[in-house]
Amino acid sequence: MSRSNPDFTIQNEGSIFLLQPHSFAARAWVDKHIGQGNGYQPYWPTVLVEHRYVVDIVDGIQVDGLTVA
């Protein structure tokens, strides 16, 4: 995917981050690695992520060849 069309976007909302999948591959990634039942996820498939986990999640996304903006 090109830089203008990232697989995910991430938005800092202060105490949490919103991780939004934009591609089929991104949606499959969150289904496999995070899951809808993982904590409080009212905006699924957009994932609520605590700040302490966001770096590791973004690293995992990139290791798997997906892009984050």
C-alpha positions, -999 to 999 in steps of 0.1 A, spaced: 0 0 0 13 35 -8 20 62 18 -11 80 7 -32 49 15 -19 35 48 -33 2 61 -39 19 95 -42 54 109 -35 61 145 -49 91 165 -36 102 199 -66 111 221 -46 118 252 -51 88 275 -58 64 246 -50 60 210 -75 51 183 -61 26 158 -83 25 127 -78 -2 100 -84 9 64 -75 -22 43 -87 -58 43 -52 -68 55 -54 -44 84 -88 -56 95 -76 -92 94 -46 -81 114 -67 -66 142 -90 -96 142 -60 -120 146 -38 -100 170 -62 -80 191 -97 -92 187 -130 -76 194 -133 -92 229 -100 -77 241 -110 -52 266 -135 -23 260 -139 -19 222 -170 1 215 -158 14 181 -147 -19 166 -130 -24 142 -114 9 154 -93 -3 183 -89 16 216 -53 12 227 -37 24 260 -6 45 256 16 19 272 8 -7 245 7 15 214 44 13 205 45 -25 207 13 -28 185 26 -4 159 59 -23 158 40 -56 153 20 -41 125 51 -29 107 69 -62 113 40 -79 95 45 -55 65 16 -32 70 18 6 71 7 31 98 2 68 95 
